[in-house]
């Protein structure tokens, strides 16, 4: 596969995920024939939305939506990682994780959304819901009950991410401590896509299965989080993506994209970045030196035997890249965004 590099500088920031623009009004407003949303990795979500646009004359440009407004939630989120479309809205999911040395950070446990058409006419109005570890609890409970077996996190990971989070929350009398337990797994959400049924597939970078395979968790009720009242998503089921992890490695999800035929494209890769003080890699070094892979899969019927196992198909080995953060398959072409120092790199096949 031959790739062409397009480089952008967007506030000296790196990019996560790649979501094709669906709004015709938004493309017209920028005189563009194609565009992608990405989310930057430094700062609160309202300062981290950006567009990568191919204008009608073929020039590529970046547009930073720095004037987005989250109202009372301005400045109270960080580490947006995953983007997904549903019913005219663009959803942004926080990582629900922490720094590479822990602990978990409540500011990263959020879901936000905005009307894509609204981005054509002025500052984006973001609706943000911080769940204060409610999704952490729901997903951990689902993983504990699932037919798949998760990889134990390691004592250092458990202490840094779970025990220290509980200790800090208790010392500060935070109500969310009741939603964590010492036996929990830290969650790192890196990818998201809505299904035709309106549920959400969250792709986890960590945890992985005991065989090193990536895990998907399907959630129902995400749009209802934004309605009046106290409604929270529930985990429907968990899946393991099989057949795409190199022997002896640990791989997690880096991106997921829903395809028109009902299947999904995804990027799998390392469980954390090398050379950045990751305690995950201290405990699980076999999850670090893993290059990215472009794969496809289709969810099994709920009545099928072993319905928690999802066979994956390798589309492309993206070596030597270790850090592909998003992908899109559009008009027979593949687009990838990589995590680069102080720039956004878009690769076009």
C-alpha positions as CSV (number, residue, x, y, z in Angstrom):
1,X,0.0,0.0,0.0
2,X,1.4,3.4,-1.0
3,X,0.5,6.3,1.4
4,X,0.7,10.0,0.7
5,X,1.4,12.3,3.7
6,X,-0.5,15.5,4.4
7,X,0.7,17.5,7.4
8,X,-1.2,20.1,9.5
9,X,-0.3,22.2,12.5
10,X,-3.3,22.6,14.8
11,X,-2.3,24.5,18.0
12,X,0.9,22.4,18.2
13,X,-1.3,19.4,19.0
14,X,-1.6,15.7,18.0
15,X,-4.8,14.0,16.7
16,X,-7.0,11.2,17.8
17,X,-9.6,9.4,15.6
18,X,-10.9,10.4,12.1
19,X,-14.6,10.8,11.4
20,X,-15.9,11.7,7.9
21,X,-18.0,14.8,7.7
22,X,-21.6,14.0,6.8
23,X,-23.1,17.5,6.8
24,X,-23.4,18.9,3.3
25,X,-24.0,22.4,4.9
26,X,-20.7,22.2,6.7
27,X,-18.8,21.2,3.6
28,X,-20.4,24.0,1.6
29,X,-19.5,26.5,4.4
30,X,-15.9,25.6,3.9
31,X,-16.0,25.2,0.1
32,X,-14.9,21.7,0.6
33,X,-15.6,18.4,-1.2
34,X,-14.5,16.2,1.7
35,X,-13.7,16.6,5.4
36,X,-12.9,14.7,8.6
37,X,-13.3,15.5,12.2
38,X,-10.5,14.8,14.6
39,X,-10.1,15.4,18.3
40,X,-6.9,16.9,19.7
41,X,-5.2,15.3,22.7
42,X,-4.3,18.3,24.9
43,X,-6.9,20.3,26.8
44,X,-10.7,20.2,27.5
45,X,-12.9,18.9,24.7
46,X,-14.3,22.3,23.8
47,X,-10.8,23.4,22.7
48,X,-9.9,20.1,20.9
49,X,-12.2,19.8,17.9
50,X,-10.7,20.2,14.5
51,X,-11.6,19.7,10.8
52,X,-9.3,18.4,8.1
53,X,-10.7,19.6,4.8
54,X,-10.1,18.9,1.1
55,X,-11.3,22.1,-0.6
56,X,-13.0,22.1,-4.0
57,X,-9.7,23.1,-5.6
58,X,-7.9,20.1,-4.1
59,X,-6.1,22.0,-1.3
60,X,-6.1,20.4,2.1
61,X,-6.5,22.7,5.2
62,X,-7.1,22.4,8.9
63,X,-9.8,24.3,10.7
64,X,-9.6,24.4,14.6
65,X,-13.0,24.8,16.3
66,X,-11.4,26.6,19.2
67,X,-14.5,28.6,19.9
68,X,-16.7,25.6,20.9
69,X,-18.7,26.1,24.0
70,X,-19.5,23.5,26.7
71,X,-21.3,25.9,29.0
72,X,-21.0,25.0,32.6
73,X,-18.7,22.1,31.6
74,X,-16.0,24.4,30.0
75,X,-12.6,23.4,31.3
76,X,-13.8,20.3,33.2
77,X,-12.9,17.5,30.7
78,X,-9.7,16.2,29.1
79,X,-8.4,13.4,26.8
80,X,-11.1,13.1,24.2
81,X,-10.2,10.0,22.2
82,X,-13.1,8.7,20.0
83,X,-15.6,10.1,17.6
84,X,-18.8,8.6,16.3
85,X,-21.9,9.7,14.3
86,X,-25.5,9.1,15.3
87,X,-28.8,10.8,14.2
88,X,-27.1,14.0,13.1
89,X,-24.9,14.3,16.2
90,X,-21.2,13.9,16.5
91,X,-20.3,12.2,19.7
92,X,-16.9,12.5,21.5
93,X,-15.9,9.9,24.1
94,X,-13.2,10.5,26.7
95,X,-10.6,7.9,27.4
96,X,-12.0,7.1,30.9
97,X,-8.3,6.4,31.7
98,X,-5.5,8.3,33.4
99,X,-1.9,9.4,32.8
100,X,0.5,6.6,31.8
101,X,1.5,6.2,35.5
102,X,-2.0,6.5,36.9
103,X,-4.3,7.2,38.7
104,X,-7.6,7.3,36.9
105,X,-8.9,10.8,36.2
106,X,-12.6,11.7,36.6
107,X,-12.2,14.5,34.0
108,X,-11.6,11.8,31.3
109,X,-14.9,10.0,32.1
110,X,-17.2,11.9,29.8
111,X,-19.3,11.8,26.6
112,X,-20.0,15.0,24.6
113,X,-22.0,15.7,21.5
114,X,-22.8,18.4,19.1
115,X,-25.1,18.9,16.0
116,X,-22.9,18.6,13.0
117,X,-25.0,21.0,10.9
118,X,-24.6,23.6,13.6
119,X,-20.8,23.7,13.0
120,X,-21.5,25.3,9.6
121,X,-23.0,28.5,11.0
122,X,-21.1,29.5,14.1
123,X,-19.4,28.3,17.3
124,X,-20.2,24.7,18.2
125,X,-22.5,24.2,21.2
126,X,-21.2,21.1,23.0
127,X,-23.4,19.1,25.4
128,X,-21.1,17.3,27.9
129,X,-22.1,14.6,30.4
130,X,-19.4,13.6,32.9
131,X,-20.4,10.2,34.3
132,X,-18.1,10.1,37.4
133,X,-17.1,6.5,36.8
134,X,-20.6,5.1,36.0
135,X,-19.4,3.7,32.7
136,X,-16.3,2.3,34.5
137,X,-18.6,0.4,36.8
138,X,-21.0,-0.8,34.1
139,X,-18.2,-2.0,31.8
140,X,-16.3,-3.7,34.7
141,X,-19.4,-5.5,35.7
142,X,-20.1,-6.6,32.1
143,X,-16.5,-7.9,31.7
144,X,-16.7,-9.8,35.0
145,X,-19.9,-11.6,33.7
146,X,-18.7,-12.1,30.1
147,X,-17.8,-15.4,28.6
148,X,-14.3,-14.0,27.7
149,X,-11.4,-14.0,30.1
150,X,-9.5,-10.7,30.6
151,X,-5.8,-10.4,31.2
152,X,-5.0,-9.7,34.9
153,X,-3.7,-6.1,35.0
154,X,-0.6,-6.7,37.1
155,X,0.0,-5.5,40.7
156,X,1.7,-2.2,39.7
157,X,-1.2,-1.3,37.3
158,X,-3.8,-2.3,39.9
159,X,-2.2,-0.2,42.6
160,X,-1.5,2.9,40.4
161,X,-4.8,3.0,38.6
162,X,-7.3,1.5,41.1
163,X,-6.0,1.6,44.6
164,X,-4.5,5.1,44.3
165,X,-7.7,6.4,42.7
166,X,-9.8,5.0,45.5
167,X,-7.4,6.5,48.1
168,X,-7.6,10.0,46.5
169,X,-11.3,9.9,46.1
170,X,-11.8,8.8,49.7
171,X,-9.4,11.5,51.0
172,X,-11.5,14.1,49.1
173,X,-14.8,12.6,50.1
174,X,-15.8,12.1,46.5
175,X,-19.1,10.3,46.0
176,X,-17.8,8.4,42.9
177,X,-15.6,6.1,45.1
178,X,-18.6,3.9,45.6
179,X,-18.4,3.0,41.8
180,X,-14.8,1.6,42.0
181,X,-13.7,-1.6,43.6
182,X,-10.1,-2.8,44.3
183,X,-10.6,-5.7,41.9
184,X,-11.6,-3.5,38.9
185,X,-9.7,-3.2,35.6
186,X,-8.6,0.3,34.4
187,X,-10.4,1.1,31.2
188,X,-8.8,2.9,28.3
189,X,-11.5,3.8,25.7
190,X,-9.9,4.5,22.3
191,X,-12.6,3.9,19.7
192,X,-16.3,4.1,19.2
193,X,-19.0,3.5,16.5
194,X,-22.7,3.4,16.7
195,X,-24.5,0.2,15.4
196,X,-27.7,0.3,13.3
197,X,-29.6,-0.5,16.4
198,X,-28.4,2.7,18.1
199,X,-26.1,1.0,20.6
200,X,-22.4,2.0,20.8
201,X,-19.4,-0.2,20.3
202,X,-16.5,1.0,22.5
203,X,-13.1,-0.3,21.5
204,X,-10.8,-0.7,24.5
205,X,-7.0,-0.3,24.2
206,X,-6.9,-1.9,27.7
207,X,-7.9,-4.3,29.1
208,X,-7.4,-7.1,26.6
209,X,-8.2,-10.8,26.8
210,X,-5.9,-13.3,28.4
211,X,-4.9,-14.3,24.9
212,X,-3.9,-10.7,24.1
213,X,-6.9,-10.0,21.9
214,X,-8.7,-6.6,21.7
215,X,-12.1,-6.2,23.5
216,X,-15.3,-4.5,22.4
217,X,-18.0,-3.5,24.8
218,X,-21.5,-2.7,23.4
219,X,-23.5,-0.1,25.3
220,X,-27.2,0.8,25.1
221,X,-28.7,4.1,26.2
222,X,-25.9,6.6,25.3
223,X,-28.1,9.2,23.6
224,X,-30.5,9.0,26.6
225,X,-27.6,10.4,28.8
226,X,-28.3,13.8,27.3
227,X,-32.1,13.8,28.0
228,X,-33.6,15.3,31.1
229,X,-33.5,13.0,34.1
230,X,-30.9,10.6,35.4
231,X,-30.4,8.0,32.7
232,X,-27.1,6.1,32.3
233,X,-26.0,3.6,29.7
234,X,-25.8,-0.1,30.4
235,X,-23.4,-2.7,29.0
236,X,-25.2,-5.1,26.7
237,X,-22.4,-7.5,25.9
238,X,-18.6,-7.8,25.5
239,X,-16.7,-9.3,22.5
240,X,-13.2,-10.4,21.7
241,X,-11.8,-9.7,18.3
242,X,-10.0,-12.9,17.2
243,X,-7.5,-13.8,14.5
244,X,-5.7,-10.4,14.1
245,X,-3.3,-10.3,17.0
246,X,0.3,-11.4,16.2
247,X,1.5,-14.4,18.2
248,X,2.8,-13.5,21.6
249,X,1.6,-9.9,21.5
250,X,-1.1,-7.9,23.3
251,X,-3.2,-5.7,21.1
252,X,-5.9,-3.2,21.8
253,X,-8.2,-1.1,19.7
254,X,-7.0,2.3,18.3
255,X,-10.0,3.2,16.1
256,X,-13.3,1.8,14.8
257,X,-15.4,3.0,11.8
258,X,-18.8,1.9,10.8
259,X,-19.1,0.9,7.1
260,X,-22.2,1.2,4.9
261,X,-22.7,-2.6,4.6
262,X,-23.1,-3.0,8.4
263,X,-19.5,-4.2,9.0
264,X,-16.8,-2.3,10.7
265,X,-13.2,-1.2,10.0
266,X,-10.8,-0.9,12.8
267,X,-7.2,-0.2,13.7
268,X,-5.5,-2.5,16.3
269,X,-2.1,-1.9,17.9
270,X,-0.1,-1.5,21.1
271,X,-1.8,-1.3,24.5
272,X,0.3,1.8,25.3
273,X,3.1,3.9,23.8
274,X,6.8,3.0,24.2
275,X,9.2,5.3,26.0
276,X,6.7,7.3,27.9
277,X,6.7,5.8,31.4
278,X,3.8,3.5,30.9
279,X,3.2,1.2,34.0
280,X,1.0,-0.9,31.7
281,X,4.1,-1.8,29.7
282,X,6.2,-2.2,32.8
283,X,3.8,-5.0,33.7
284,X,3.1,-6.2,30.1
285,X,6.0,-5.4,27.9
286,X,4.7,-7.7,25.1
287,X,2.0,-5.0,24.5
288,X,4.4,-2.3,23.5
289,X,6.4,-3.0,20.4
290,X,3.4,-3.8,18.3
291,X,2.7,-2.1,14.9
292,X,-0.7,-1.0,13.8
293,X,-3.1,-3.1,11.7
294,X,-6.1,-2.2,9.6
295,X,-8.8,-4.9,10.1
296,X,-12.5,-5.5,9.4
297,X,-15.1,-7.4,11.3
298,X,-18.8,-8.0,11.5
299,X,-20.7,-8.6,14.7
300,X,-22.1,-12.1,15.1
301,X,-25.8,-12.8,15.5
302,X,-26.8,-12.8,19.2
303,X,-28.1,-16.3,18.9
304,X,-24.9,-17.7,17.4
305,X,-22.7,-20.1,19.4
306,X,-19.7,-18.3,20.9
307,X,-21.4,-15.0,20.0
308,X,-18.8,-13.2,22.1
309,X,-16.1,-14.1,19.6
310,X,-15.8,-11.8,16.6
311,X,-13.6,-13.1,13.8
312,X,-11.4,-10.3,12.3
313,X,-10.0,-10.0,8.8
314,X,-6.6,-8.4,8.1
315,X,-6.9,-5.6,5.5
316,X,-3.4,-4.1,5.8
317,X,-0.4,-4.4,8.0
318,X,0.5,-0.7,8.7
319,X,4.1,-1.4,9.8
320,X,6.3,0.4,10.6
321,X,3.6,2.7,12.2
322,X,3.0,2.1,15.9
323,X,0.7,5.0,16.4
324,X,-2.2,5.0,13.9
325,X,-5.0,6.8,15.8
326,X,-7.9,6.9,13.3
327,X,-9.1,5.6,10.0
328,X,-11.8,6.1,7.4
329,X,-12.8,4.2,4.3
330,X,-14.4,6.6,1.9
331,X,-15.1,6.3,-1.9
332,X,-12.8,3.2,-2.1
333,X,-9.9,5.0,-0.5
334,X,-8.3,4.6,3.0
335,X,-7.4,7.5,5.2
336,X,-5.3,7.3,8.4
337,X,-4.3,9.8,11.0
338,X,-1.2,9.2,13.2
339,X,-0.2,10.5,16.5
340,X,2.8,12.8,15.8
341,X,4.7,15.2,18.0
342,X,3.1,18.7,17.7
343,X,1.4,18.1,14.4
344,X,-1.4,16.2,12.7
345,X,-0.4,13.7,10.0
346,X,-3.1,12.5,7.6
347,X,-2.1,9.6,5.3
348,X,-4.0,8.9,2.2
349,X,-3.9,5.5,0.4
